[in-house]
Amino acid sequence: MENKYAELENSFDCACKDVVKKLSEVYKSDYQMGGPGKLNTFLDLIQQEFDAVETKFVGENNLSSDSEALHAVRSIAKAYAKRCVEDYGKVA
């Protein structure tokens, strides 16, 4: 069973890395020169994107009734979102 979770965690980690890449591109094209107001909007977008990827991943992998897997996925998403918010928050 542990291998199943390790594989799921690795797969979700890849999905989160894709979100980080997408957010980086969106930031450069739409938010970088927008000042503090735009930055706050972007920080909200970070949370929305990680919530969306978490929901999609849980649904695609039928994890809604697996509390251990849900916990692992949420922990990974939370860590990535926190890191992004901290990194982009330093820009202001």
N, C-alpha and C positions, 0 to 999 in steps of 0.2 A: 504494500500500500504506500509505503514511503516513496518508492520510485514514481508512483503515479503523481504524488504531490510535487516531487522534484521536477518532473516533466511539465506539470501545469505551471509551476512557479517560473521555470525557464521560459515557457511560452508566453506567459503574461509579462515577464520582464522584457521580452522582445517587443511586445505590444506597447509597453510603456516607453521604451526607447524610441519607437516610431512616433509616439505622441510628442516626446521631447523634440525630436527633429522637426516635426510639423510646427510646433509652437515657436521654435527658433526662426523658422522661415516666416511665419505670420508676424512675429515681433519685428523682424527686419523690414518687412514690407509695409506693415500697417501701424506699428506702434512706436518704433524707435525714436522718431522725431516729434512725438506728440505731447511730451511733457508729462507732468504728474497725473493729470486727469486721464490721459490715455493709458498710463501705466496702471492705474487702479482698475481700469476696465480690463486690461490684459491679465492682471492678477486674478480677477474673477474668471476670465476665460480659462486660465490654467486649471482651476478647480472643476469647471464644467467639463473640460476635455478629459480629465482623469476620472470623473464620475461616469462619463459616457463610455470610456473604454472599459471600465470596471463592469458596468451593467451589460455591455455587449459580450464581454468575455464570459461572465457568469452565465448568461443566457445560452451562448453558443456551446458551452461545455456542460450544461445542465448541472450547475453547482448550487442552485438555490437551496437545496435541502442538505448540503454537505457543509456543516458548520466549520470544520477544520479547513477545508479548501476556501470557503468564504473569508475566513480570518486571514489566511495567507495572502489571498488576492487583495484584500483591503489594506493589509499592512504594506504590501509592495506599492500599491497605488498611493497610499498616504505618504510614504517615504519619498517617492518621486515628486509628488505635488509639493511637498514641503521643501524639497531641494530646489525646485524651480522657483517657488515663491521667494525663497531666501536669495537665490542668485539674481533674479530679476529685481527684487526689492532693493538690492544694493545699488542698482543703476540710478535710482532716484536720488 
